[in-house]
């Protein structure tokens, strides 16, 4: 699974191939405050995700499957 660009300005792109899973969920947490800054259900490979509403800073992005078998974590910087 790849997440780019890093750092990002307004949107990020996911690139992944996951067999047997039809949907993955994403949650974005602000590292400075620990609060959830955004979330999206059913992310799709190749479809950009707009995060322009976030303030500049450092974020952790968690990508999970509904059954918890897939769990990725990315540290990203918003310019």
C-alpha positions as a Markdown table, in Angstrom:
| # | Residue | x | y | z |
|---|---|---|---|---|
| 1 | Unk | 0.0 | 0.0 | 0.0 |
| 2 | Unk | 1.3 | 3.4 | -1.0 |
| 3 | Unk | 0.2 | 6.9 | 0.0 |
| 4 | Unk | 1.5 | 9.9 | -1.8 |
| 5 | Unk | 2.5 | 12.7 | -2.0 |
| 6 | Unk | 4.2 | 13.3 | 1.3 |
| 7 | Unk | 4.2 | 16.2 | 2.2 |
| 8 | Unk | 0.8 | 17.0 | 0.7 |
| 9 | Unk | -1.1 | 20.2 | 0.2 |
| 10 | Unk | -4.8 | 19.4 | -0.6 |
| 11 | Unk | -5.1 | 15.8 | -1.6 |
| 12 | Unk | -3.5 | 12.4 | -1.2 |
| 13 | Unk | -3.6 | 9.3 | -3.4 |
| 14 | Unk | -3.8 | 5.7 | -2.3 |
| 15 | Unk | -2.3 | 2.9 | -4.4 |
| 16 | Unk | -3.1 | -0.6 | -3.2 |
| 17 | Unk | -4.3 | -4.0 | -4.3 |
| 18 | Unk | -6.1 | -6.0 | -1.6 |
| 19 | Unk | -7.6 | -9.4 | -2.5 |
| 20 | Unk | -10.9 | -10.3 | -1.0 |
| 21 | Unk | -11.7 | -6.9 | 0.5 |
| 22 | Unk | -14.1 | -4.5 | -1.2 |
| 23 | Unk | -13.7 | -1.5 | 1.1 |
| 24 | Unk | -11.1 | 0.1 | 3.3 |
| 25 | Unk | -11.7 | 2.9 | 5.7 |
| 26 | Unk | -9.4 | 5.9 | 6.5 |
| 27 | Unk | -9.1 | 8.0 | 9.7 |
| 28 | Unk | -6.8 | 11.0 | 10.0 |
| 29 | Unk | -5.5 | 12.1 | 13.4 |
| 30 | Unk | -3.7 | 15.3 | 14.2 |
| 31 | Unk | -0.4 | 14.3 | 15.9 |
| 32 | Unk | -0.2 | 17.5 | 18.0 |
| 33 | Unk | -3.6 | 17.2 | 19.6 |
| 34 | Unk | -4.4 | 13.5 | 19.2 |
| 35 | Unk | -7.9 | 14.4 | 17.8 |
| 36 | Unk | -9.5 | 12.8 | 14.8 |
| 37 | Unk | -9.3 | 15.4 | 12.0 |
| 38 | Unk | -11.1 | 13.5 | 9.2 |
| 39 | Unk | -12.4 | 10.1 | 8.2 |
| 40 | Unk | -13.7 | 8.5 | 5.1 |
| 41 | Unk | -15.3 | 5.1 | 4.5 |
| 42 | Unk | -14.7 | 3.1 | 1.4 |
| 43 | Unk | -11.5 | 4.5 | -0.1 |
| 44 | Unk | -10.8 | 3.4 | -3.6 |
| 45 | Unk | -7.4 | 2.9 | -5.2 |
| 46 | Unk | -6.4 | 5.7 | -7.6 |
| 47 | Unk | -9.2 | 8.1 | -6.5 |
| 48 | Unk | -7.7 | 11.2 | -4.8 |
| 49 | Unk | -8.9 | 12.0 | -1.3 |
| 50 | Unk | -9.3 | 15.7 | -0.7 |
| 51 | Unk | -7.9 | 16.9 | 2.7 |
| 52 | Unk | -7.6 | 20.6 | 1.9 |
| 53 | Unk | -9.7 | 21.4 | 5.0 |
| 54 | Unk | -6.9 | 20.3 | 7.3 |
| 55 | Unk | -4.5 | 22.9 | 8.9 |
| 56 | Unk | -0.8 | 22.6 | 8.1 |
| 57 | Unk | 0.8 | 20.1 | 10.5 |
| 58 | Unk | 1.7 | 16.5 | 11.1 |
| 59 | Unk | -0.9 | 13.7 | 10.8 |
| 60 | Unk | -1.3 | 10.0 | 11.2 |
| 61 | Unk | -3.5 | 8.3 | 8.7 |
| 62 | Unk | -4.9 | 4.9 | 9.6 |
| 63 | Unk | -6.2 | 2.6 | 6.9 |
| 64 | Unk | -8.2 | -0.4 | 8.1 |
| 65 | Unk | -10.6 | -3.1 | 6.8 |
| 66 | Unk | -13.9 | -3.6 | 8.5 |
| 67 | Unk | -12.8 | -6.9 | 10.0 |
| 68 | Unk | -9.5 | -5.5 | 11.3 |
| 69 | Unk | -7.3 | -7.9 | 9.3 |
| 70 | Unk | -5.8 | -5.0 | 7.4 |
| 71 | Unk | -4.3 | -2.1 | 9.3 |
| 72 | Unk | -1.8 | 0.4 | 7.9 |
| 73 | Unk | -0.5 | 3.5 | 9.5 |
| 74 | Unk | 1.2 | 6.4 | 7.7 |
| 75 | Unk | 2.7 | 9.6 | 9.0 |
| 76 | Unk | 2.0 | 12.5 | 6.7 |
| 77 | Unk | 2.8 | 16.2 | 6.6 |
| 78 | Unk | 0.3 | 18.8 | 5.4 |
| 79 | Unk | 1.9 | 22.0 | 4.0 |
